[in-house]
Amino acid sequence: MALVDIVMPKLGESIMEATVLRWHKQPGDVVKMDETLLDIATDKVDSEVPSTTAGVLSEILYKENDVVAVGAVIARIQTAATATVAAPPTPAPSAAAPAPAPAPQEEFTVTEEIPYQPAGARLSNGASGVRFYSPLVLNIAAQEGISMAELETIPGTGNEGRVTKRDILNYVSTRKPGFTPAPQPVQQPSVKEEVMVIPANRVEVPQPAAASTVYSGNVEIIEMDRMRKLIADHMVKSKHTSPHVTSFTEADVTNLVQWRDKVKKEFEKREGTKITFTPLFIEAIVRCIKKYPLINSSVEGDKIIVKKDINIGMATALPSGNLIVPVIKNADQLNLVGLTKQVNMLADNARNGKLKADDTQGGTFTMTNVGTFGSLMGTPIINQPQVAVLAVGAIKKRPVVVETPHGDSIAIRHMMYLSMSYDHRIIDGSLGATFLTAVANELQNFNSERDF
């Protein structure tokens, strides 16, 4: 009899664990190759784990809400050769039920990041009909004082009506200020001795510090959501890791603006998607990275790791106000049409909560468009472990001096500031400024006669 181990897949170079959300199969079920076995969640996105073989699911090693390390064995499948023998006995005798179908309260261990919740909240949309709530949603509910009864009233837009992070955040933003949820009694269930129950007040929220702080005046206290906490930690870590230097320049992008205005209708009609300035900026950045490859690197101790793949991250604002950086893989191998479609697809998926774990991993250089919100320039923070990040500001019409063979003149031109923060451990001012100027020149010398 051959058993095949199913392991927690590697979800990215910086992701070391994931939470089991829901099993789609139970022991004794027939599983096809590439059929979804379970849903998992990382700090940013939810993903499906497909089966790597065909056969019968023999054993599940982790329950829903368990946090599992990458590479750990999570289930075992009997190969197709033994599936016909193993499959019939499992559904017939009721005596086999205790092993494959553990009770929701059995051997349930709650980590400090997951507050205690009633057993019903952890059931999937199976025989009980109770809705499933991910640990992230339950954390938000606990922090916002939303009871389970109130949580049941929130409409879900996720798989099988599941309440997503976006659903609960939208509900919190529209919740009536005067609403007082029904008080919940402290849960002290009778469970086995090996069960460790962590009360809801042991969530990551720093309760004692908040209680001891006295705020004067008329204030509103807003608790950070999980993603904002992660962003804050990432930004502080970046400042502590890399000595930041920021250089500035400006570019006359009149030719680029006029070319886009000229072709955007035809481009949308032919390609079925709109062309924005972002793919044009990325195209220029990629060309310059090829000239100055040290910009596309990372630092590990006293070693410089120069990346041969050019994967451009683009900072994208979410409806919640948080920021995420989806990555365009192998951007140097895409033409302008390919870049445009990748930019639009990733941006749409980010705003609609459809990004996959791999979509935010593997970036080697990041661009952020601060001009989208009207800023002329910015001093961006490096997205670790990268060594540089470039910001483009708003495009504004200004009178500037134009030099021509026939003399200087003043003209109205479309001008834009660019700024780049870089890691001064390996990038000196000469390389940083040279690269930034090269990007500005690429945009300034844009060929207005080109096709797309």
PLY file of the C-alpha trace (Angstrom):
ply
format ascii 1.0
element vertex 452
property float x
property float y
property float z
element edge 451
property int vertex1
property int vertex2
end_header
0.00 0.00 0.00
1.44 3.36 -1.06
0.78 6.52 0.92
1.62 9.97 -0.48
2.30 12.86 1.90
0.59 16.20 1.22
2.70 19.05 2.60
1.96 22.71 3.33
3.19 24.44 0.14
5.78 27.21 0.10
3.77 30.41 -0.32
6.64 32.85 -0.77
10.16 33.54 0.43
9.00 35.44 3.53
5.99 33.29 4.50
6.85 30.50 6.94
3.40 29.34 8.09
-0.27 29.38 7.17
-3.60 28.76 8.91
-5.92 25.93 7.87
-9.28 27.52 7.06
-11.41 24.66 5.76
-11.01 21.10 4.55
-12.93 20.33 1.33
-12.31 16.59 1.73
-12.58 14.19 4.67
-10.87 10.81 5.28
-12.33 8.21 2.95
-13.18 10.72 0.20
-11.89 10.09 -3.31
-9.51 12.84 -4.44
-8.55 13.67 -8.02
-5.23 15.10 -9.16
-5.18 18.93 -8.72
-8.56 18.87 -6.92
-8.79 21.36 -4.05
-8.11 19.69 -0.70
-8.30 22.65 1.67
-8.28 26.44 2.00
-5.45 28.15 3.84
-4.78 31.74 4.89
-1.64 33.81 5.32
-1.41 37.31 6.73
-2.49 38.82 3.41
-4.38 36.40 1.19
-6.38 33.17 1.21
-5.33 30.30 -1.07
-6.46 26.86 -2.14
-4.19 23.83 -1.80
-4.66 21.26 -4.59
-3.92 17.56 -4.31
-0.61 16.47 -5.81
-1.88 12.96 -6.49
-5.07 10.96 -7.12
-6.46 8.45 -4.65
-8.35 8.29 -1.36
-7.74 10.70 1.51
-6.39 8.48 4.27
-5.55 10.88 7.08
-5.83 14.56 8.06
-3.08 15.69 10.44
-4.24 19.25 11.19
-7.64 20.62 12.10
-9.28 23.84 10.96
-7.72 26.96 12.54
-4.42 25.15 13.18
-1.30 27.14 12.24
1.01 24.95 10.17
4.65 25.49 9.19
5.59 25.48 5.51
6.79 22.00 4.48
4.91 20.16 7.24
2.87 17.08 6.28
-0.82 18.03 6.55
-2.51 14.93 5.10
-1.86 11.54 3.51
-3.47 10.04 0.42
-3.58 6.42 -0.65
-2.65 6.18 -4.29
-5.17 5.13 -6.91
-3.88 1.54 -6.82
-5.29 1.09 -3.30
-8.18 3.51 -3.55
-10.74 0.91 -4.67
-9.98 -1.23 -1.62
-9.89 1.58 0.91
-12.88 3.59 -0.22
-15.93 1.26 0.38
-15.44 0.39 4.10
-15.25 3.99 5.34
-18.83 5.24 4.81
-20.60 2.01 5.87
-19.83 1.35 9.57
-20.70 4.08 12.01
-17.96 2.82 14.34
-15.36 4.40 12.09
-16.81 7.86 12.61
-14.77 8.97 15.68
-11.41 8.75 13.87
-12.09 10.67 10.61
-14.60 13.15 12.01
-13.23 14.75 15.18
-15.63 16.74 17.32
-15.16 20.50 17.00
-14.02 20.78 20.65
-11.56 17.85 20.70
-7.87 18.64 21.19
-8.41 22.24 20.05
-5.45 24.44 20.89
-5.78 28.19 20.55
-2.67 30.28 19.94
-2.29 33.82 21.25
-3.12 35.29 17.85
-6.49 33.51 17.72
-9.07 34.40 20.36
-11.29 31.73 21.86
-14.51 31.27 19.95
-17.49 28.93 20.36
-17.13 25.57 18.66
-19.94 26.41 16.25
-17.94 29.30 14.83
-15.34 26.89 13.59
-17.68 24.62 11.67
-17.77 24.82 7.92
-20.91 24.95 5.84
-21.40 21.24 6.21
-23.94 19.20 8.08
-24.47 21.81 10.77
-25.09 24.69 8.36
-23.11 27.04 10.64
-21.03 29.64 8.80
-17.25 29.45 8.84
-15.23 32.40 10.16
-11.49 32.73 9.55
-9.19 33.59 12.48
-8.63 37.05 11.01
-12.37 37.81 10.91
-12.80 36.52 14.48
-9.90 38.68 15.66
-11.46 41.78 14.11
-14.84 40.89 15.63
-13.27 40.49 19.09
-11.44 43.82 18.82
-14.58 45.64 17.67
-16.81 44.07 20.33
-18.96 42.22 17.78
-20.75 39.24 19.31
-21.24 35.94 17.50
-24.95 36.67 17.21
-24.17 40.01 15.56
-21.50 38.40 13.37
-24.11 35.98 12.02
-26.10 38.94 10.63
-23.24 40.24 8.47
-23.74 39.24 4.80
-20.71 37.43 3.37
-19.31 37.74 -0.16
-16.66 35.01 0.15
-16.75 31.37 -0.85
-20.08 29.75 0.20
-21.17 33.01 1.81
-18.12 33.27 4.07
-17.58 36.64 5.75
-14.30 38.11 4.46
-12.08 40.75 6.03
-13.55 43.30 3.62
-17.12 42.39 4.66
-16.49 42.87 8.37
-14.48 46.08 7.86
-17.31 47.51 5.72
-19.76 46.52 8.46
-17.62 48.18 11.14
-17.39 51.40 9.10
-21.21 51.59 8.74
-22.03 50.39 12.24
-24.18 52.82 14.19
-22.14 54.62 16.87
-24.82 54.06 19.48
-25.12 50.34 18.85
-24.30 48.21 21.89
-23.84 44.50 21.19
-25.41 42.04 23.56
-22.94 41.18 26.33
-21.48 37.71 26.01
-20.85 35.57 29.07
-17.30 34.46 29.58
-16.95 31.10 27.88
-15.66 28.40 30.24
-16.52 25.19 28.38
-15.96 21.81 29.90
-13.27 20.32 27.74
-10.49 17.82 28.12
-7.52 18.73 30.28
-5.20 18.98 27.27
-7.33 21.75 25.74
-5.85 25.22 26.31
-8.40 28.04 26.10
-7.08 31.57 25.68
-9.70 34.22 26.58
-10.53 36.90 24.05
-8.78 39.55 26.14
-5.48 37.78 25.42
-5.58 38.84 21.75
-2.64 40.86 20.39
-4.31 44.07 21.59
-2.12 45.68 24.31
-4.91 46.06 26.87
-2.86 46.99 29.98
-0.90 49.75 28.22
-4.07 51.25 26.76
-5.81 51.23 30.15
-2.93 53.08 31.84
-2.78 55.86 29.23
-4.85 58.97 29.87
-5.78 61.07 26.83
-6.75 64.70 27.29
-9.21 66.57 25.14
-11.72 65.22 22.65
-10.11 62.15 21.05
-11.09 59.03 19.17
-9.09 55.83 19.71
-8.88 53.55 16.68
-7.32 50.13 17.04
-5.07 49.09 14.15
-6.35 46.19 12.09
-4.07 43.21 11.49
-2.77 44.38 8.11
-1.98 47.87 9.43
0.01 46.30 12.28
1.98 44.24 9.78
2.64 47.30 7.62
3.80 49.26 10.66
6.18 46.49 11.72
7.51 46.18 8.15
8.17 49.91 7.86
9.95 50.14 11.23
12.02 47.08 10.37
13.03 48.63 7.04
14.21 51.84 8.71
16.19 49.84 11.26
17.71 47.63 8.54
18.65 50.07 5.78
20.23 53.52 6.08
17.91 55.43 3.76
19.07 58.09 1.31
16.57 59.80 -1.01
17.45 61.55 -4.28
15.14 63.75 -6.35
14.89 64.80 -9.98
12.23 66.01 -12.42
11.25 65.01 -15.93
9.48 66.72 -18.80
6.93 64.05 -19.73
5.04 66.10 -22.31
5.73 63.63 -25.15
4.58 60.71 -23.00
1.36 62.45 -21.94
0.49 63.51 -25.47
1.19 60.03 -26.86
-1.06 58.39 -24.26
-3.86 60.88 -24.97
-3.53 60.07 -28.66
-3.63 56.24 -28.39
-5.71 55.47 -25.28
-9.05 55.03 -27.10
-7.57 52.84 -29.81
-5.59 50.88 -27.20
-8.71 50.11 -25.16
-10.65 49.14 -28.26
-7.93 46.81 -29.53
-6.66 45.31 -26.27
-9.81 45.45 -24.13
-8.12 47.28 -21.25
-7.18 50.87 -20.42
-3.62 52.11 -20.59
-2.50 54.16 -17.59
0.82 55.85 -16.88
1.96 53.04 -14.57
3.04 50.53 -17.27
4.87 53.33 -19.08
6.79 54.15 -15.88
7.56 50.47 -15.27
8.80 50.07 -18.85
11.31 52.90 -18.30
12.41 51.49 -14.93
13.05 48.05 -16.41
15.26 49.49 -19.15
17.36 51.33 -16.58
17.66 48.30 -14.27
19.28 46.44 -17.17
21.88 49.23 -17.35
22.43 49.37 -13.57
21.79 45.82 -12.24
23.04 46.58 -8.71
19.76 48.46 -8.14
18.02 45.07 -8.52
19.62 43.35 -5.55
19.39 42.56 -1.84
21.84 42.34 1.09
22.46 39.25 3.22
25.10 39.92 5.86
28.20 41.00 3.98
27.01 39.56 0.66
25.26 41.39 -2.18
22.70 39.22 -3.99
22.16 40.60 -7.50
18.83 39.38 -8.87
18.79 38.31 -12.51
14.98 38.28 -12.59
13.37 41.71 -12.77
10.16 41.55 -10.71
8.57 44.97 -10.25
6.31 45.57 -7.26
3.69 48.31 -7.56
2.28 49.79 -4.38
-1.53 49.64 -4.50
-3.94 51.35 -2.12
-6.82 49.19 -0.86
-10.37 50.42 -0.13
-9.63 49.95 3.58
-6.81 52.50 3.36
-4.11 49.88 3.74
-1.37 49.26 1.21
-0.33 46.09 -0.61
2.40 45.52 -3.20
1.50 43.01 -5.94
4.45 41.98 -8.12
4.80 41.84 -11.91
7.04 38.82 -12.45
9.69 38.95 -15.22
8.65 42.44 -16.23
11.61 42.66 -18.61
10.05 39.91 -20.76
6.76 41.77 -21.29
5.98 44.37 -23.94
3.85 47.43 -23.18
0.59 45.57 -23.82
1.65 42.75 -21.50
2.72 45.18 -18.78
-0.58 47.06 -19.05
-2.65 43.90 -18.68
-0.59 42.70 -15.72
-0.85 46.09 -13.99
-4.62 46.29 -14.44
-5.24 42.66 -13.45
-3.15 42.85 -10.27
-4.63 46.21 -9.26
-8.19 44.91 -9.75
-7.46 41.70 -7.85
-5.90 43.67 -5.00
-8.92 45.95 -4.62
-11.34 43.01 -4.83
-9.43 40.78 -2.40
-8.57 38.19 -5.06
-4.77 38.26 -4.89
-3.00 34.93 -4.44
-0.11 34.49 -2.02
2.40 34.31 -4.86
1.16 37.64 -6.28
2.85 39.58 -3.47
6.10 37.62 -3.32
9.45 37.79 -5.10
9.64 41.52 -5.84
13.12 42.89 -6.64
12.29 46.60 -7.07
9.23 48.65 -6.10
7.53 51.65 -7.68
4.89 53.75 -5.91
2.76 56.39 -7.62
2.25 59.07 -4.96
0.94 61.38 -7.70
-2.28 59.36 -7.80
-3.36 61.21 -4.66
-2.04 64.61 -5.73
1.42 64.55 -4.11
4.21 66.22 -6.04
6.89 63.98 -4.51
7.59 61.68 -1.60
10.33 59.94 0.38
9.29 56.28 0.14
10.48 53.57 2.54
12.34 50.61 1.07
10.35 47.39 0.73
12.71 44.86 2.37
14.71 42.90 1.33
14.99 45.15 -1.73
17.51 48.01 -1.80
15.57 50.74 -3.62
12.07 52.13 -4.17
11.08 54.81 -6.68
8.18 57.25 -6.29
6.58 59.21 -9.13
4.66 62.39 -8.35
1.69 64.13 -9.92
2.09 65.40 -13.48
1.57 69.16 -13.54
1.67 71.78 -16.29
4.33 74.40 -15.59
6.14 77.12 -17.53
9.71 75.96 -18.07
12.73 77.07 -20.07
13.10 74.98 -23.23
16.51 74.91 -24.86
16.55 74.67 -28.67
19.25 75.08 -31.35
17.67 78.44 -32.13
17.76 79.70 -28.57
15.89 79.35 -25.30
12.18 79.87 -24.89
9.54 79.54 -22.19
6.83 76.95 -22.84
4.05 75.17 -20.98
5.19 71.60 -20.36
3.95 68.54 -18.44
6.44 68.16 -15.57
6.81 65.42 -12.97
9.08 64.93 -9.95
10.69 61.56 -9.28
12.27 60.47 -6.00
14.10 57.31 -5.05
15.09 56.00 -1.62
17.97 53.53 -1.60
20.02 51.45 0.81
23.24 53.38 1.46
25.01 50.20 2.60
25.57 49.21 -1.03
24.18 52.06 -3.18
26.13 55.29 -3.01
24.74 58.66 -4.02
26.48 58.49 -7.39
24.75 55.25 -8.43
21.41 56.23 -6.89
21.34 59.63 -8.58
22.61 58.21 -11.88
19.89 55.55 -11.97
17.17 58.05 -11.08
18.37 60.47 -13.77
18.42 57.63 -16.30
14.75 56.86 -15.56
13.87 60.55 -15.93
15.71 60.68 -19.28
13.84 57.58 -20.51
10.52 59.31 -19.77
11.67 62.67 -21.10
12.91 61.21 -24.39
9.80 59.12 -24.93
9.24 58.33 -28.60
5.88 59.93 -29.44
5.83 58.18 -32.84
5.99 54.66 -31.45
3.28 52.04 -31.69
2.00 50.04 -28.79
0 1
1 2
2 3
3 4
4 5
5 6
6 7
7 8
8 9
9 10
10 11
11 12
12 13
13 14
14 15
15 16
16 17
17 18
18 19
19 20
20 21
21 22
22 23
23 24
24 25
25 26
26 27
27 28
28 29
29 30
30 31
31 32
32 33
33 34
34 35
35 36
36 37
37 38
38 39
39 40
40 41
41 42
42 43
43 44
44 45
45 46
46 47
47 48
48 49
49 50
50 51
51 52
52 53
53 54
54 55
55 56
56 57
57 58
58 59
59 60
60 61
61 62
62 63
63 64
64 65
65 66
66 67
67 68
68 69
69 70
70 71
71 72
72 73
73 74
74 75
75 76
76 77
77 78
78 79
79 80
80 81
81 82
82 83
83 84
84 85
85 86
86 87
87 88
88 89
89 90
90 91
91 92
92 93
93 94
94 95
95 96
96 97
97 98
98 99
99 100
100 101
101 102
102 103
103 104
104 105
105 106
106 107
107 108
108 109
109 110
110 111
111 112
112 113
113 114
114 115
115 116
116 117
117 118
118 119
119 120
120 121
121 122
122 123
123 124
124 125
125 126
126 127
127 128
128 129
129 130
130 131
131 132
132 133
133 134
134 135
135 136
136 137
137 138
138 139
139 140
140 141
141 142
142 143
143 144
144 145
145 146
146 147
147 148
148 149
149 150
150 151
151 152
152 153
153 154
154 155
155 156
156 157
157 158
158 159
159 160
160 161
161 162
162 163
163 164
164 165
165 166
166 167
167 168
168 169
169 170
170 171
171 172
172 173
173 174
174 175
175 176
176 177
177 178
178 179
179 180
180 181
181 182
182 183
183 184
184 185
185 186
186 187
187 188
188 189
189 190
190 191
191 192
192 193
193 194
194 195
195 196
196 197
197 198
198 199
199 200
200 201
201 202
202 203
203 204
204 205
205 206
206 207
207 208
208 209
209 210
210 211
211 212
212 213
213 214
214 215
215 216
216 217
217 218
218 219
219 220
220 221
221 222
222 223
223 224
224 225
225 226
226 227
227 228
228 229
229 230
230 231
231 232
232 233
233 234
234 235
235 236
236 237
237 238
238 239
239 240
240 241
241 242
242 243
243 244
244 245
245 246
246 247
247 248
248 249
249 250
250 251
251 252
252 253
253 254
254 255
255 256
256 257
257 258
258 259
259 260
260 261
261 262
262 263
263 264
264 265
265 266
266 267
267 268
268 269
269 270
270 271
271 272
272 273
273 274
274 275
275 276
276 277
277 278
278 279
279 280
280 281
281 282
282 283
283 284
284 285
285 286
286 287
287 288
288 289
289 290
290 291
291 292
292 293
293 294
294 295
295 296
296 297
297 298
298 299
299 300
300 301
301 302
302 303
303 304
304 305
305 306
306 307
307 308
308 309
309 310
310 311
311 312
312 313
313 314
314 315
315 316
316 317
317 318
318 319
319 320
320 321
321 322
322 323
323 324
324 325
325 326
326 327
327 328
328 329
329 330
330 331
331 332
332 333
333 334
334 335
335 336
336 337
337 338
338 339
339 340
340 341
341 342
342 343
343 344
344 345
345 346
346 347
347 348
348 349
349 350
350 351
351 352
352 353
353 354
354 355
355 356
356 357
357 358
358 359
359 360
360 361
361 362
362 363
363 364
364 365
365 366
366 367
367 368
368 369
369 370
370 371
371 372
372 373
373 374
374 375
375 376
376 377
377 378
378 379
379 380
380 381
381 382
382 383
383 384
384 385
385 386
386 387
387 388
388 389
389 390
390 391
391 392
392 393
393 394
394 395
395 396
396 397
397 398
398 399
399 400
400 401
401 402
402 403
403 404
404 405
405 406
406 407
407 408
408 409
409 410
410 411
411 412
412 413
413 414
414 415
415 416
416 417
417 418
418 419
419 420
420 421
421 422
422 423
423 424
424 425
425 426
426 427
427 428
428 429
429 430
430 431
431 432
432 433
433 434
434 435
435 436
436 437
437 438
438 439
439 440
440 441
441 442
442 443
443 444
444 445
445 446
446 447
447 448
448 449
449 450
450 451
